[in-house]
């Protein structure tokens, strides 16, 4: 069990350093479960916000491929909108089964936990 809290700045170098630190804290063992509730700070520009979100989501997917055991589970927040279908396709290439739960927020943005 290893709980990590990380902020997202988008730097590939920082992502690699965070991944190395997580592996170090977990004695280089892989995880059976990753839960991610990360999302960018909203700018108010839906297109820009979606683009930024899916950059983060892609990083989480890549990270999970490096640190999850075979048949491990990834639970993450995914905003529905521009880029959703492409990201869902990427998830289907990596994971056998996808389950989802829709949630609606006060700002009327649909959110899906996948």
C-alpha positions as a printed Julia matrix, in Angstrom:
114×3 Matrix{Float64}:
   0.0    0.0     0.0
   1.39   3.36   -1.0
  -0.55   6.64   -0.99
   0.89   9.4    -3.16
  -0.39  12.92   -3.57
   1.0   14.72   -6.59
   0.26  17.91   -8.43
   0.32  18.03  -12.2
   2.45  20.49  -14.09
   2.75  18.57  -17.33
   6.52  18.13  -17.38
   7.68  14.74  -18.69
  10.83  15.0   -16.55
   8.74  15.59  -13.42
   6.51  12.64  -14.36
   9.52  10.35  -14.6
  10.85  11.62  -11.26
   7.48  11.07   -9.56
   7.27   7.56  -11.02
  10.78   6.77   -9.78
   9.92   8.06   -6.3
   6.73   5.99   -6.18
   8.62   2.85   -7.19
  11.3    3.6    -4.59
   8.72   4.04   -1.8
   7.08   0.77   -2.8
  10.36  -1.19   -2.92
  10.08  -1.41   -6.74
   6.94  -3.56   -6.44
   4.05  -3.0    -8.77
   0.53  -2.08   -7.69
  -2.74  -3.95   -8.04
  -4.82  -0.77   -7.96
  -4.33   2.86   -8.95
  -7.0    5.46   -8.16
  -6.68   8.85   -9.82
  -8.9   11.87   -9.25
  -6.58  14.3   -11.01
  -7.81  17.12  -13.2
  -6.4   20.45  -14.32
  -7.41  23.84  -13.01
 -10.21  25.05  -15.25
  -9.6   28.11  -17.41
 -13.16  28.49  -18.63
 -12.18  27.57  -22.18
 -13.82  24.16  -22.7
 -11.58  23.16  -25.61
  -8.38  24.13  -23.79
  -9.56  22.49  -20.56
 -10.39  19.23  -22.37
  -7.01  19.23  -24.15
  -5.19  19.77  -20.85
  -7.26  17.11  -19.13
  -6.53  14.48  -21.76
  -2.81  15.23  -21.57
  -3.06  14.4   -17.86
  -5.23  11.34  -18.57
  -2.69  10.06  -21.12
   0.06  10.47  -18.52
  -1.97   8.52  -15.97
  -2.58   5.75  -18.51
   1.11   5.58  -19.37
   2.05   5.6   -15.69
  -0.39   2.77  -14.95
   1.14   0.65  -17.7
   4.52   1.01  -15.98
   3.49   0.35  -12.38
   0.39  -1.9   -12.45
   0.64  -5.64  -12.1
  -0.77  -7.78  -14.89
  -4.57  -7.67  -14.54
  -4.26  -4.61  -12.28
  -7.04  -2.04  -11.96
  -7.06   1.66  -12.81
  -9.89   3.86  -11.53
  -9.8    7.38  -12.87
 -11.91  10.45  -13.52
 -12.57  11.14  -17.19
 -14.43  14.19  -18.47
 -16.8   13.49  -21.32
 -16.27  15.78  -24.27
 -13.74  16.44  -26.98
 -11.22  13.56  -26.93
 -13.31  11.15  -24.86
 -13.89   8.51  -27.55
 -10.21   8.48  -28.55
  -9.13   8.1   -24.92
 -11.71   5.36  -24.36
 -10.21   3.55  -27.36
  -6.73   3.89  -25.8
  -8.07   2.43  -22.54
  -9.61  -0.5   -24.42
  -6.2   -1.3   -25.94
  -4.64  -1.57  -22.46
  -7.42  -2.94  -20.26
  -9.75  -5.88  -20.87
 -12.86  -4.63  -19.15
 -14.1   -1.07  -18.82
 -16.78  -0.06  -16.37
 -18.07   3.45  -15.96
 -20.22   5.59  -13.73
 -21.64   8.95  -14.86
 -21.79  11.86  -12.47
 -23.17  15.31  -13.15
 -21.75  18.32  -11.35
 -23.09  21.75  -10.58
 -21.18  23.22  -13.52
 -23.09  20.86  -15.85
 -19.93  19.06  -16.99
 -20.4   15.35  -17.29
 -17.77  13.27  -15.56
 -17.14   9.57  -15.97
 -15.15   7.33  -13.65
 -13.6    4.59  -15.74
